[in-house]
Amino acid sequence: MTAAVRWTVHVSPDTNLALRDFLNTPNLDTEEASKFIKEAVRWRMLDNDVQTIKDRK
């Protein structure tokens, strides 16, 4: 596995609160946020790949 790359993500206060509520974690730490973002990006990329394949037909 290659070394991780650091990202800085800026979100609105509403998005921040919504994520904390969704994860039921008022004291959201960096590791939890990183895990959520990584999973969300993977799902979004998968969804994009599936849509690309569907569009070929």
Buried (B, 14 or more C-beta within 10 A) or exposed (E): EEEEEEEEEEEEEEEEEEBBEEEEEEEBEEEBBBEBBEEEEEEEEEEEEEEEEEEEE
